[in-house]
Amino acid sequence: MRITLKTWLLVFLIGGFLSSYAQKQSFFSPEKALMPVGAYYYPEHWDRSQWGRDLKRMSELGFSFTHLAEFAWANLEPEEGWFDFEWLDWCIAEAAKNGLKVILCTPSPCPPAWLTSKYPEILNVNDAGIRSAHGGNRLHANQSNPICRKYIERIVTEMGKRYGNDPRIWGWQIDNEPHLGTIYDYSNFAQVDFKNWLQKKYNNSISTLNSAWGNAFWSSSYNNFNQIRIPNEKESSSNPHALLDYRRYTADGLAGSIRFQATLLRKLVSPQQWITTNFAYYKFLPPVDLFRNKGDLDFASHTMYLLSTFLNYPEGALNFRLGSGMELSFSNEMAKSIQGYTGIMELQPGQINWGVYNAQPLPGAVRMWIWHSFGLGDQFTCTYRFRQPLFGSEQTHKGIIETDGITVARGGKEYVKAIAEVKNLQKYYQPNPLVPISVASRKTAFLWKQDNLWEMQVSPHTKLWDSWQHYYTYYGNLKTMGATVQFIQETDVFDPKEFPFMVAPAYSMVDEKIIAKWTRYVDDGGHLILSCRSGQKDNNGHFHETLLQQPIWKLIGAKVEDNDQLPPDRKASVLFDGKNYSWSVWGELLTPQKETETVATYSDQFYAGTSAVVNRKLGKGTVTYLGVWTNDGELEKQVLRTIYQHAGIQILDLPNYAFVEWRDGFWVGVNYTSETVKLPIPATAKMLIGTTEIKPGEVAVWME
């Protein structure tokens, strides 16, 4: 590929990166503690005589903070209007006596029985028409419902007044992993609220909605908004444009619920207390859009259980014991992108209980997860939970402490070891460390648009299409090069001095504005990487009234003639740099313009020799378009490496699921693969933990 990067651009981007990276938040002080580690504690689960013992033990094991009250609404307000904070006061005082800071959580995920029995209309209804019931569940009420919100406002206000200026309280977590327990709500309230949302969006014009939803198809037009019902995917064929709007509505509702509580707390709590919520499992909770709450929170925190069995795992015999480090990394960098920093609020301490199967982690894996969290820049790490419960739906979920309430579990011992190691690292810390040029120069923007995810979910075209897996193909390969990734949106500044590289995988819905913005970014020196499906549709999910993907032809320097998908048992091949790579899910047939270079071609099927990947120079930058998605992501990996290397950037060459991160002057390497990995550590490096070769589940920490 013909790619260059001007020296002045490199200088400016490094300067900008160093400046932004060095800005530390006042809530966290690396001079005092590089990464405090805490644990969830549920006093309501244990005899009161054990609370003092447990909190003392937590402190003795090295934990710095605890986390209280997220599911305790029934204990805080046992009867309507009667509040009992005595037990929580006692625990906060006992935690402080033992040197533990406290994170308080609003109890909104678990409304008490007196509330749900008095107002059953606040409960979610699933897509089969079944209303959630009280007991053995959480997140079973729709917090957008005004009745539910009224009672949330009262309990949050009481808590804020009582603890909002208490110096023992470190910060506040709103709700817990906020989402609807049914994912979507089909209750009578939601039916009416969705119509109101549509009326506002479409300026009370039913003709505008009919056009946006393509309701001329199958005589689906409405005469008025009262005729509209929530589209249900259990129906044989739902309108994809209506489904897209319903996902937008649900995301707005969830974000609004978080914003509602954040606004309440902001009026009541000290500026020294931070406000966050722990976003979780973006992959499985599609209506959860972190960016919708940008500006509402001091920062976004995140949750990750690496052995859930529902995640993306590497190849190898030990993958089920080591977990998905790639998704931990994705979770961190997504959450960090909201306000520039993050912390992990739930990181498992051992075996969990809710996977398809629940394997024991490989000895050392829990410690590795903590160190990976550190390397990724988490400002704190909190484990769920301190004690393994004796009852309830999470009985077999391990804690730091075993079921006897005394014995430290194997995973707990790994926490204790990692805590001591991180604290020992403090003596090597130097304030305001200089970010290495190699780190700054490969910073990459990942352009994120939740609407694209939803649009492709409702219109996949092939059942083999998995948007998340496609995103991971690019994200995972970026991490093999040691790239720092920041997720940005269309409304952000596309500055090649800050982001010399930008990836926008399967960016399906576009308009003239984003295409013009991409063009300026590349013309100013940025390197843009787009992949298949990009530019297919407008923001309503309609095809453009042009030839296929024609709005982006000028930008990518090629015509998209057509696309192909193969049966699940068939594989075709594409040729790049003398090597064939297999594909089957999606391939586009490209005809490059005269000035555009063909990078890879199809090597079989009736279109053998047709371009599959193209690259063009535009102004000071380049555009690369990958019209094919390979089965193992190896083609994408090699194309990305070529782009960065031709731009003069120093990149790493890590196997998938081995990670190297830089944070606060320290390099951290972790190994999720099933083989020993040799890390790219200079001979002159000062090794602090481990060696240059690390076995599966091992860690290395060094300074250069």
C-alpha positions as CSV (number, residue, x, y, z in Angstrom):
1,M,0.0,0.0,0.0
2,R,1.2,3.5,-0.7
3,I,1.0,5.0,2.8
4,T,3.1,7.7,4.5
5,L,2.9,9.7,7.6
6,K,4.5,13.2,7.9
7,T,6.9,13.7,10.7
8,W,5.2,16.9,11.8
9,L,1.9,14.9,12.2
10,L,3.7,12.4,14.5
11,V,5.1,15.1,16.6
12,F,1.8,16.9,17.0
13,L,-0.2,13.8,17.8
14,I,2.3,12.6,20.4
15,G,2.2,16.1,22.0
16,G,-1.6,16.0,22.1
17,F,-1.7,12.5,23.4
18,L,0.8,13.2,26.2
19,S,-1.2,16.3,27.3
20,S,-4.6,14.5,27.4
21,Y,-3.1,11.4,29.0
22,A,-1.4,13.3,31.8
23,Q,-4.7,14.9,33.1
24,K,-5.4,13.0,36.3
25,Q,-8.8,13.2,38.0
26,S,-8.9,14.5,41.5
27,F,-11.0,11.5,42.7
28,F,-8.0,9.2,42.2
29,S,-4.5,9.8,43.3
30,P,-1.8,7.5,41.8
31,E,0.7,9.1,44.2
32,K,-1.2,7.6,47.1
33,A,-2.6,4.4,45.5
34,L,-2.1,3.2,42.0
35,M,-5.2,1.0,41.9
36,P,-7.2,0.4,45.1
37,V,-9.0,-2.9,45.3
38,G,-12.3,-3.4,47.0
39,A,-15.1,-6.0,47.6
40,Y,-18.8,-6.1,47.6
41,Y,-20.3,-6.8,51.0
42,Y,-24.0,-7.6,51.8
43,P,-24.5,-7.2,55.6
44,E,-28.2,-8.1,55.0
45,H,-27.1,-11.6,54.1
46,W,-25.3,-12.3,57.4
47,D,-25.9,-12.4,61.1
48,R,-25.2,-9.0,62.6
49,S,-22.7,-10.5,64.9
50,Q,-20.4,-11.3,61.9
51,W,-20.4,-7.8,60.3
52,G,-17.5,-6.4,62.3
53,R,-15.5,-9.6,61.9
54,D,-16.0,-9.6,58.1
55,L,-15.1,-5.9,57.6
56,K,-12.0,-6.2,59.8
57,R,-11.0,-9.3,57.8
58,M,-11.5,-7.4,54.5
59,S,-9.1,-4.8,55.7
60,E,-6.6,-7.2,57.0
61,L,-6.4,-9.0,53.6
62,G,-5.4,-5.7,52.0
63,F,-8.7,-4.4,50.5
64,S,-9.1,-0.6,50.5
65,F,-12.8,-0.2,50.1
66,T,-16.2,-1.9,50.3
67,H,-19.4,-1.6,48.4
68,L,-22.8,-1.5,50.1
69,A,-26.6,-1.3,49.6
70,E,-27.2,-1.9,45.9
71,F,-29.9,-4.6,46.4
72,A,-31.1,-3.5,49.9
73,W,-34.2,-1.4,49.3
74,A,-36.3,-3.7,51.4
75,N,-33.9,-3.2,54.3
76,L,-33.6,0.6,53.8
77,E,-37.4,1.1,53.5
78,P,-39.0,-2.0,55.0
79,E,-42.5,-0.4,54.7
80,E,-43.6,2.4,52.6
81,G,-42.3,5.7,54.0
82,W,-40.5,4.1,57.0
83,F,-36.7,4.2,56.6
84,D,-34.2,2.2,58.5
85,F,-30.6,3.4,58.1
86,E,-29.3,2.3,61.4
87,W,-27.8,-0.9,60.1
88,L,-26.1,0.9,57.2
89,D,-24.8,3.6,59.6
90,W,-23.2,0.9,61.7
91,C,-21.5,-0.8,58.7
92,I,-20.2,2.5,57.3
93,A,-18.7,3.3,60.8
94,E,-17.2,-0.1,61.1
95,A,-15.7,0.1,57.6
96,A,-14.2,3.4,58.4
97,K,-12.8,2.1,61.7
98,N,-11.0,-0.5,59.7
99,G,-9.7,1.9,57.1
100,L,-12.1,1.0,54.4
101,K,-13.7,3.6,52.1
102,V,-17.3,3.0,51.1
103,I,-19.0,3.0,47.7
104,L,-22.8,3.4,48.3
105,C,-25.2,2.1,45.7
106,T,-28.7,3.3,45.0
107,P,-31.0,0.3,45.5
108,S,-33.3,0.8,42.5
109,P,-32.6,-2.6,40.8
110,C,-34.7,-4.3,43.5
111,P,-37.9,-2.6,44.4
112,P,-39.5,-4.0,47.6
113,A,-42.6,-6.2,47.7
114,W,-44.8,-3.5,49.2
115,L,-44.1,-1.4,46.1
116,T,-44.5,-4.1,43.4
117,S,-47.7,-5.5,45.0
118,K,-49.2,-2.1,45.3
119,Y,-48.2,-1.0,41.8
120,P,-47.8,-4.1,39.6
121,E,-48.0,-1.9,36.5
122,I,-44.4,-0.9,37.1
123,L,-43.2,-4.5,36.4
124,N,-41.8,-5.4,33.0
125,V,-43.6,-7.6,30.5
126,N,-41.5,-9.8,28.2
127,D,-42.0,-10.5,24.5
128,A,-44.2,-13.5,25.3
129,G,-46.6,-11.2,27.3
130,I,-45.5,-12.6,30.7
131,R,-45.3,-10.0,33.5
132,S,-42.3,-10.2,35.8
133,A,-43.1,-11.3,39.3
134,H,-41.6,-10.2,42.6
135,G,-39.0,-12.5,44.2
136,G,-35.9,-14.2,43.0
137,N,-35.3,-11.5,40.4
138,R,-33.9,-8.0,39.9
139,L,-34.2,-5.2,37.4
140,H,-37.8,-6.4,37.0
141,A,-39.4,-2.9,37.1
142,N,-39.3,-0.2,34.4
143,Q,-37.7,2.8,36.0
144,S,-39.1,5.1,33.3
145,N,-42.6,4.5,34.8
146,P,-43.5,7.6,36.7
147,I,-44.8,5.6,39.7
148,C,-41.5,3.7,39.9
149,R,-39.5,6.8,39.5
150,K,-41.4,8.6,42.2
151,Y,-40.3,6.0,44.8
152,I,-36.8,5.8,43.4
153,E,-36.6,9.6,43.9
154,R,-37.7,9.3,47.5
155,I,-35.2,6.6,48.5
156,V,-32.3,8.2,46.6
157,T,-33.1,11.6,48.1
158,E,-33.1,10.1,51.6
159,M,-29.8,8.4,51.0
160,G,-28.3,11.5,49.4
161,K,-29.3,13.8,52.3
162,R,-27.9,11.3,54.9
163,Y,-24.6,10.4,53.3
164,G,-24.0,13.1,50.6
165,N,-21.5,15.0,52.7
166,D,-20.1,12.1,54.7
167,P,-16.3,12.0,54.1
168,R,-16.4,8.2,54.7
169,I,-18.3,7.8,51.4
170,W,-15.9,7.6,48.5
171,G,-18.5,7.6,45.7
172,W,-21.9,6.5,44.4
173,Q,-22.9,3.8,42.1
174,I,-26.3,4.3,40.4
175,D,-28.4,1.1,40.2
176,N,-26.5,-2.1,39.1
177,E,-25.6,-3.1,35.6
178,P,-28.6,-0.9,34.4
179,H,-30.8,-2.6,31.9
180,L,-34.3,-4.0,31.8
181,G,-34.4,-7.6,33.2
182,T,-36.5,-8.6,30.2
183,I,-34.2,-6.6,27.9
184,Y,-37.3,-4.9,26.4
185,D,-40.6,-4.0,28.0
186,Y,-44.0,-4.7,26.4
187,S,-46.1,-3.5,29.3
188,N,-49.1,-1.2,28.9
189,F,-47.0,1.6,30.2
190,A,-44.3,1.0,27.6
191,Q,-46.9,0.8,24.8
192,V,-48.1,4.3,25.7
193,D,-44.7,5.7,26.4
194,F,-43.3,4.4,23.1
195,K,-46.1,6.2,21.2
196,N,-45.3,9.4,23.0
197,W,-41.7,9.0,22.2
198,L,-42.6,8.5,18.5
199,Q,-44.9,11.6,18.4
200,K,-42.0,13.7,19.8
201,K,-39.5,12.3,17.4
202,Y,-41.7,12.7,14.3
203,N,-43.2,16.1,15.4
204,N,-46.6,14.6,15.7
205,S,-46.6,13.8,12.0
206,I,-47.9,10.3,11.2
207,S,-47.0,10.7,7.6
208,T,-43.3,11.4,8.5
209,L,-43.3,8.2,10.6
210,N,-44.9,6.2,7.8
211,S,-42.2,7.4,5.5
212,A,-39.4,6.6,8.0
213,W,-40.8,3.2,8.7
214,G,-41.4,2.4,5.0
215,N,-45.0,1.6,5.8
216,A,-46.1,1.7,2.2
217,F,-44.7,-1.9,2.2
218,W,-47.4,-4.5,2.9
219,S,-50.0,-1.8,3.4
220,S,-48.6,-1.0,6.9
221,S,-49.4,2.7,7.0
222,Y,-51.0,4.2,10.1
223,N,-53.7,6.8,10.3
224,N,-52.6,8.0,13.7
225,F,-50.2,7.2,16.5
226,N,-52.8,5.5,18.7
227,Q,-52.8,2.6,16.2
228,I,-49.1,1.8,16.8
229,R,-48.1,-1.2,19.0
230,I,-44.5,-2.0,20.0
231,P,-43.0,-4.2,17.3
232,N,-42.4,-7.7,18.6
233,E,-39.7,-9.9,17.1
234,K,-41.6,-13.0,18.1
235,E,-43.9,-12.2,15.3
236,S,-43.1,-13.9,12.0
237,S,-41.9,-10.7,10.3
238,S,-41.5,-7.3,12.1
239,N,-40.9,-4.1,10.4
240,P,-37.0,-3.5,10.7
241,H,-37.4,0.2,10.8
242,A,-39.9,0.1,13.6
243,L,-37.6,-2.3,15.5
244,L,-34.8,0.1,15.1
245,D,-36.9,2.9,16.6
246,Y,-38.0,0.7,19.4
247,R,-34.3,0.0,20.3
248,R,-33.6,3.7,20.2
249,Y,-36.6,4.3,22.5
250,T,-35.5,1.7,25.0
251,A,-31.9,3.0,25.0
252,D,-33.2,6.5,25.6
253,G,-35.4,5.2,28.5
254,L,-32.5,3.4,30.2
255,A,-30.2,6.4,29.8
256,G,-32.9,8.7,31.1
257,S,-33.3,6.5,34.2
258,I,-29.6,6.8,35.0
259,R,-29.7,10.6,34.3
260,F,-32.6,11.0,36.6
261,Q,-30.7,9.5,39.6
262,A,-27.5,11.3,38.7
263,T,-29.3,14.6,38.7
264,L,-30.8,13.9,42.1
265,L,-27.5,12.9,43.6
266,R,-25.7,15.9,42.0
267,K,-27.8,18.2,44.1
268,L,-27.2,16.3,47.3
269,V,-23.7,15.0,47.4
270,S,-20.3,16.6,48.0
271,P,-18.2,17.4,44.9
272,Q,-15.6,15.1,46.5
273,Q,-17.9,12.1,46.0
274,W,-18.0,10.7,42.5
275,I,-21.0,9.4,40.7
276,T,-20.9,6.4,38.3
277,T,-22.8,3.3,37.2
278,N,-21.4,0.0,36.2
279,F,-22.2,-0.8,32.6
280,A,-22.0,-4.4,31.7
281,Y,-22.1,-6.9,28.9
282,Y,-22.7,-4.5,26.0
283,K,-22.8,-7.6,23.8
284,F,-25.8,-9.0,25.5
285,L,-27.6,-5.8,26.4
286,P,-28.1,-4.0,23.1
287,P,-30.2,-1.2,24.5
288,V,-27.4,-0.1,26.8
289,D,-25.6,2.7,25.1
290,L,-22.9,4.2,27.3
291,F,-22.6,7.3,25.2
292,R,-26.1,8.4,25.9
293,N,-25.0,9.1,29.5
294,K,-21.9,11.0,28.6
295,G,-21.9,14.1,30.8
296,D,-24.3,12.7,33.3
297,L,-21.7,10.7,35.3
298,D,-18.2,11.6,36.6
299,F,-17.1,8.5,34.8
300,A,-18.5,5.2,33.5
301,S,-17.4,2.1,35.4
302,H,-17.7,-1.4,34.0
303,T,-18.3,-5.1,34.9
304,M,-16.8,-8.2,33.4
305,Y,-17.0,-11.9,34.3
306,L,-14.4,-13.5,32.1
307,L,-15.6,-17.1,32.4
308,S,-19.3,-16.6,31.7
309,T,-19.1,-19.0,28.7
310,F,-21.1,-16.4,26.6
311,L,-18.0,-14.4,25.6
312,N,-15.4,-14.5,22.9
313,Y,-12.6,-16.9,23.8
314,P,-9.3,-17.7,22.1
315,E,-8.3,-21.0,20.6
316,G,-6.5,-23.4,22.9
317,A,-7.1,-26.2,25.5
318,L,-7.1,-23.7,28.4
319,N,-9.4,-21.1,27.0
320,F,-12.3,-22.0,29.3
321,R,-10.1,-21.5,32.4
322,L,-8.4,-18.3,31.3
323,G,-11.4,-16.4,29.9
324,S,-11.9,-13.6,27.5
325,G,-9.2,-11.0,28.0
326,M,-10.2,-9.4,24.7
327,E,-13.6,-8.6,26.1
328,L,-12.2,-7.3,29.4
329,S,-10.0,-5.0,27.3
330,F,-13.0,-3.9,25.1
331,S,-15.1,-3.3,28.2
332,N,-12.4,-1.2,29.8
333,E,-11.6,0.9,26.7
334,M,-15.3,1.4,25.9
335,A,-16.0,2.6,29.4
336,K,-12.9,4.7,29.6
337,S,-13.9,6.5,26.4
338,I,-16.9,8.1,28.1
339,Q,-15.0,10.5,30.3
340,G,-11.3,9.5,29.8
341,Y,-10.9,7.1,32.8
342,T,-12.8,4.2,34.4
343,G,-12.7,1.5,37.1
344,I,-14.0,-2.0,37.1
345,M,-16.8,-2.5,39.6
346,E,-17.2,-6.2,39.3
347,L,-14.4,-8.6,38.6
348,Q,-15.0,-12.2,39.5
349,P,-12.9,-13.8,42.3
350,G,-13.2,-17.4,41.1
351,Q,-15.8,-19.8,39.8
352,I,-19.2,-18.3,39.0
353,N,-22.7,-19.8,38.8
354,W,-24.5,-18.6,35.7
355,G,-22.6,-19.9,32.7
356,V,-23.6,-22.8,30.5
357,Y,-20.9,-24.6,32.6
358,N,-18.9,-23.1,35.4
359,A,-15.3,-24.2,35.3
360,Q,-12.7,-23.4,37.8
361,P,-10.2,-20.7,36.6
362,L,-6.7,-21.8,36.0
363,P,-4.5,-21.2,39.0
364,G,-3.1,-17.7,38.5
365,A,-5.8,-16.6,36.2
366,V,-7.6,-14.5,38.8
367,R,-4.4,-12.6,39.6
368,M,-3.8,-12.2,35.9
369,W,-7.2,-10.5,35.5
370,I,-6.4,-8.1,38.2
371,W,-3.1,-7.2,36.6
372,H,-4.7,-6.9,33.2
373,S,-7.2,-4.5,34.8
374,F,-4.3,-2.5,36.2
375,G,-2.5,-2.4,32.8
376,L,-5.6,-1.2,31.1
377,G,-5.7,1.8,33.4
378,D,-8.6,1.0,35.7
379,Q,-8.5,3.5,38.6
380,F,-9.9,0.8,41.0
381,T,-10.8,-2.8,40.9
382,C,-13.7,-4.2,42.9
383,T,-14.6,-7.9,43.2
384,Y,-18.0,-9.4,43.5
385,R,-18.2,-10.6,46.2
386,F,-16.4,-10.8,49.6
387,R,-18.3,-13.9,51.0
388,Q,-19.9,-16.7,49.0
389,P,-23.6,-16.7,49.7
390,L,-25.4,-19.5,51.5
391,F,-28.7,-19.0,49.8
392,G,-30.3,-17.4,46.8
393,S,-29.7,-17.8,43.1
394,E,-26.0,-17.2,43.4
395,Q,-25.2,-19.8,46.0
396,T,-22.4,-21.4,44.0
397,H,-20.8,-18.0,43.0
398,K,-17.4,-17.9,44.7
399,G,-16.4,-15.1,47.0
400,I,-13.1,-14.0,48.5
401,I,-14.2,-16.0,51.6
402,E,-15.6,-19.5,51.5
403,T,-19.0,-20.6,52.8
404,D,-17.7,-21.0,56.4
405,G,-17.2,-17.2,56.5
406,I,-13.6,-17.6,57.5
407,T,-11.4,-19.5,55.0
408,V,-9.9,-17.5,52.2
409,A,-10.8,-19.1,48.8
410,R,-8.1,-19.9,46.2
411,G,-9.3,-16.9,44.1
412,G,-9.3,-14.9,47.3
413,K,-5.6,-15.7,47.9
414,E,-4.8,-14.6,44.3
415,Y,-6.6,-11.3,45.1
416,V,-4.5,-10.9,48.3
417,K,-1.3,-11.6,46.3
418,A,-2.2,-9.1,43.5
419,I,-3.2,-6.4,46.0
420,A,0.2,-6.8,47.8
421,E,2.0,-6.7,44.4
422,V,0.3,-3.5,43.2
423,K,0.9,-1.8,46.6
424,N,4.6,-2.8,46.3
425,L,4.7,-1.2,42.9
426,Q,4.0,2.1,44.5
427,K,7.6,2.6,45.4
428,Y,8.6,2.7,41.7
429,Y,5.9,5.2,40.7
430,Q,7.2,8.5,39.3
431,P,4.6,11.4,39.0
432,N,3.7,12.5,35.5
433,P,5.5,9.7,33.6
434,L,6.3,10.4,29.9
435,V,4.1,8.4,27.6
436,P,6.3,6.3,25.2
437,I,6.2,7.5,21.6
438,S,5.4,4.0,20.5
439,V,2.2,4.1,22.6
440,A,1.2,7.6,21.6
441,S,1.8,7.1,17.9
442,R,-0.5,4.0,17.5
443,K,-3.5,5.5,19.3
444,T,-6.6,4.4,17.3
445,A,-10.1,5.8,17.2
446,F,-12.9,3.2,16.9
447,L,-15.9,5.0,15.5
448,W,-19.0,3.8,17.4
449,K,-22.6,4.2,16.5
450,Q,-25.1,2.1,18.4
451,D,-27.7,2.5,15.7
452,N,-25.5,0.5,13.3
453,L,-25.4,-2.4,15.7
454,W,-29.2,-2.3,16.0
455,E,-29.8,-2.0,12.3
456,M,-27.6,-5.0,11.4
457,Q,-29.2,-7.0,14.2
458,V,-32.7,-6.5,12.8
459,S,-31.5,-6.8,9.1
460,P,-28.5,-9.3,9.2
461,H,-29.1,-10.5,5.6
462,T,-27.4,-13.7,6.5
463,K,-27.9,-15.6,9.7
464,L,-24.1,-16.1,9.9
465,W,-23.6,-12.3,10.4
466,D,-22.6,-11.4,13.9
467,S,-21.9,-7.6,14.3
468,W,-20.1,-8.1,17.6
469,Q,-17.8,-10.7,16.2
470,H,-17.1,-8.4,13.3
471,Y,-16.2,-5.6,15.6
472,Y,-14.0,-7.9,17.6
473,T,-12.2,-8.9,14.5
474,Y,-10.9,-5.4,14.2
475,Y,-10.6,-4.6,17.9
476,G,-8.7,-7.8,18.7
477,N,-6.3,-7.4,15.9
478,L,-5.6,-3.8,17.0
479,K,-4.6,-5.1,20.4
480,T,-2.1,-7.6,18.8
481,M,-0.3,-4.5,17.6
482,G,-0.3,-2.9,21.1
483,A,-2.7,-0.2,20.0
484,T,-4.5,2.0,22.5
485,V,-8.1,2.2,21.4
486,Q,-10.6,5.0,22.1
487,F,-14.2,4.8,21.1
488,I,-15.6,8.0,19.6
489,Q,-18.8,9.1,17.9
490,E,-19.7,11.1,14.9
491,T,-20.1,14.3,17.0
492,D,-16.6,14.1,18.2
493,V,-13.7,15.9,16.6
494,F,-11.9,13.7,14.0
495,D,-8.4,15.1,14.7
496,P,-5.6,13.1,13.0
497,K,-3.1,14.7,15.5
498,E,-5.0,12.9,18.3
499,F,-6.1,9.8,16.3
500,P,-3.7,9.1,13.4
501,F,-5.8,5.9,12.7
502,M,-9.6,5.4,12.7
503,V,-11.4,2.1,12.2
504,A,-15.2,2.1,11.4
505,P,-16.1,-1.6,10.9
506,A,-19.4,-2.3,9.1
507,Y,-20.5,1.3,9.4
508,S,-23.8,0.6,7.7
509,M,-25.8,3.8,8.1
510,V,-24.3,7.0,6.8
511,D,-25.3,10.4,5.5
512,E,-23.5,13.2,3.6
513,K,-22.3,14.8,6.9
514,I,-20.3,11.8,8.1
515,I,-18.8,11.1,4.7
516,A,-17.7,14.8,4.5
517,K,-16.2,14.5,8.0
518,W,-14.3,11.3,7.0
519,T,-13.0,13.0,3.9
520,R,-11.7,16.0,5.9
521,Y,-10.1,13.6,8.4
522,V,-8.2,11.7,5.7
523,D,-7.3,14.8,3.7
524,D,-5.7,16.3,6.9
525,G,-3.5,13.2,7.3
526,G,-5.6,10.5,9.0
527,H,-5.7,6.9,8.0
528,L,-9.3,5.6,7.8
529,I,-10.1,1.9,7.7
530,L,-13.7,0.9,6.7
531,S,-15.1,-2.6,6.3
532,C,-17.8,-4.4,4.4
533,R,-21.4,-3.1,4.7
534,S,-20.3,0.4,5.2
535,G,-22.4,3.1,3.6
536,Q,-25.3,0.7,2.7
537,K,-28.2,2.7,4.2
538,D,-29.4,6.0,5.5
539,N,-30.2,6.7,9.1
540,N,-33.7,5.3,8.8
541,G,-32.2,2.0,7.7
542,H,-33.3,2.5,4.1
543,F,-31.1,1.8,1.2
544,H,-29.9,5.0,-0.5
545,E,-31.7,5.7,-3.7
546,T,-28.5,5.2,-5.6
547,L,-26.5,2.1,-6.7
548,L,-25.2,-0.1,-3.9
549,Q,-23.2,1.9,-1.4
550,Q,-22.6,4.6,-3.9
551,P,-22.4,7.4,-1.3
552,I,-19.0,6.1,-0.2
553,W,-17.6,5.3,-3.7
554,K,-15.7,8.5,-4.0
555,L,-14.3,8.3,-0.5
556,I,-13.0,4.7,-0.9
557,G,-12.0,5.1,-4.6
558,A,-14.0,2.1,-5.7
559,K,-17.4,1.0,-6.9
560,V,-19.1,-1.7,-4.8
561,E,-20.7,-3.9,-7.5
562,D,-22.4,-6.4,-5.3
563,N,-22.0,-8.7,-2.3
564,D,-22.0,-12.4,-1.7
565,Q,-22.7,-14.7,1.3
566,L,-21.9,-18.5,1.3
567,P,-23.6,-21.4,3.0
568,P,-22.3,-22.2,6.5
569,D,-20.5,-25.3,5.3
570,R,-18.7,-23.6,2.4
571,K,-15.5,-21.5,2.3
572,A,-14.0,-19.4,-0.4
573,S,-10.7,-17.7,-0.6
574,V,-9.1,-14.3,-1.0
575,L,-5.5,-13.6,-2.0
576,F,-3.3,-11.1,-0.2
577,D,0.4,-10.7,-0.5
578,G,0.8,-14.2,-2.0
579,K,-1.3,-16.0,0.6
580,N,-4.9,-17.2,0.5
581,Y,-7.3,-16.5,3.4
582,S,-10.8,-18.2,3.8
583,W,-14.1,-16.4,4.0
584,S,-17.8,-17.3,4.0
585,V,-20.0,-14.7,5.8
586,W,-19.6,-11.6,3.6
587,G,-17.7,-10.6,0.5
588,E,-18.2,-7.5,-1.7
589,L,-17.1,-7.2,-5.3
590,L,-15.1,-4.0,-5.8
591,T,-14.1,-2.2,-9.0
592,P,-11.3,0.3,-8.1
593,Q,-10.8,3.6,-9.7
594,K,-7.7,4.4,-11.7
595,E,-5.8,5.9,-8.7
596,T,-6.9,3.2,-6.2
597,E,-4.7,0.3,-5.4
598,T,-6.1,-3.3,-5.2
599,V,-4.7,-4.8,-2.0
600,A,-6.4,-8.3,-2.1
601,T,-8.5,-10.2,-4.7
602,Y,-10.9,-13.1,-4.6
603,S,-9.1,-16.2,-5.8
604,D,-12.1,-18.5,-6.6
605,Q,-15.8,-18.4,-7.3
606,F,-17.1,-16.9,-10.5
607,Y,-15.6,-13.5,-9.6
608,A,-12.1,-14.7,-9.2
609,G,-9.6,-11.9,-9.7
610,T,-12.1,-9.2,-8.5
611,S,-10.9,-6.8,-5.9
612,A,-11.8,-7.5,-2.3
613,V,-9.6,-4.9,-0.5
614,V,-8.6,-1.5,-1.9
615,N,-6.5,1.4,-0.7
616,R,-6.2,5.0,-1.9
617,K,-4.3,8.1,-1.0
618,L,-6.4,11.2,-0.3
619,G,-4.7,14.4,0.6
620,K,-2.2,13.7,3.4
621,G,-3.9,10.5,4.4
622,T,-5.3,7.2,3.2
623,V,-8.5,5.2,3.0
624,T,-8.5,1.4,3.1
625,Y,-11.7,-0.5,2.4
626,L,-12.0,-4.2,3.3
627,G,-15.0,-5.6,1.4
628,V,-14.5,-9.1,2.8
629,W,-14.7,-10.6,6.3
630,T,-12.5,-13.6,6.7
631,N,-13.2,-16.6,8.9
632,D,-10.3,-16.2,11.3
633,G,-9.6,-12.5,10.9
634,E,-6.0,-13.1,9.7
635,L,-6.4,-11.1,6.5
636,E,-7.7,-8.2,8.5
637,K,-4.7,-8.5,10.9
638,Q,-2.2,-8.4,8.1
639,V,-3.9,-5.5,6.3
640,L,-3.9,-3.5,9.6
641,R,-0.3,-4.3,10.2
642,T,0.6,-3.1,6.7
643,I,-1.2,0.2,7.2
644,Y,0.5,1.0,10.4
645,Q,3.9,-0.1,9.2
646,H,3.7,1.9,6.0
647,A,2.8,4.9,8.2
648,G,6.1,4.5,10.0
649,I,4.6,3.4,13.2
650,Q,6.3,1.0,15.6
651,I,3.9,-1.9,16.4
652,L,4.0,-5.1,18.4
653,D,3.5,-8.6,17.1
654,L,1.5,-10.3,19.7
655,P,-0.5,-13.5,19.4
656,N,-4.2,-13.2,19.8
657,Y,-5.1,-13.0,23.5
658,A,-1.7,-11.9,24.7
659,F,-1.8,-8.3,25.7
660,V,0.8,-5.6,26.5
661,E,-0.4,-2.3,28.0
662,W,1.4,0.8,29.4
663,R,0.0,2.6,32.4
664,D,1.6,5.2,34.8
665,G,5.2,4.4,33.8
666,F,4.7,0.6,34.0
667,W,4.4,-2.0,31.2
668,V,2.1,-5.0,31.9
669,G,2.0,-8.2,29.8
670,V,-0.6,-10.9,30.3
671,N,-1.2,-14.2,28.6
672,Y,-4.6,-15.7,27.9
673,T,-3.3,-18.1,25.3
674,S,-2.7,-21.8,26.0
675,E,0.9,-21.6,25.1
676,T,4.0,-19.8,26.5
677,V,4.4,-16.3,25.0
678,K,7.7,-14.4,24.7
679,L,7.0,-10.7,25.3
680,P,8.7,-7.9,23.4
681,I,10.6,-6.7,26.5
682,P,13.9,-4.8,25.8
683,A,17.0,-6.3,27.3
684,T,17.5,-3.0,29.2
685,A,14.1,-3.2,30.9
686,K,13.8,-3.4,34.7
687,M,11.8,-6.5,35.4
688,L,9.5,-6.0,38.4
689,I,7.3,-9.1,38.2
690,G,7.8,-12.2,36.0
691,T,10.1,-12.8,33.1
692,T,10.1,-12.1,29.3
693,E,8.5,-15.5,28.8
694,I,5.1,-16.0,30.5
695,K,3.1,-19.2,30.7
696,P,-0.7,-19.3,30.3
697,G,-2.3,-17.2,33.0
698,E,1.0,-15.5,34.0
699,V,1.9,-11.8,34.3
700,A,5.0,-9.7,33.6
701,V,5.5,-6.1,34.8
702,W,8.5,-4.0,33.8
703,M,9.8,-0.5,33.4
704,E,11.8,0.9,30.5
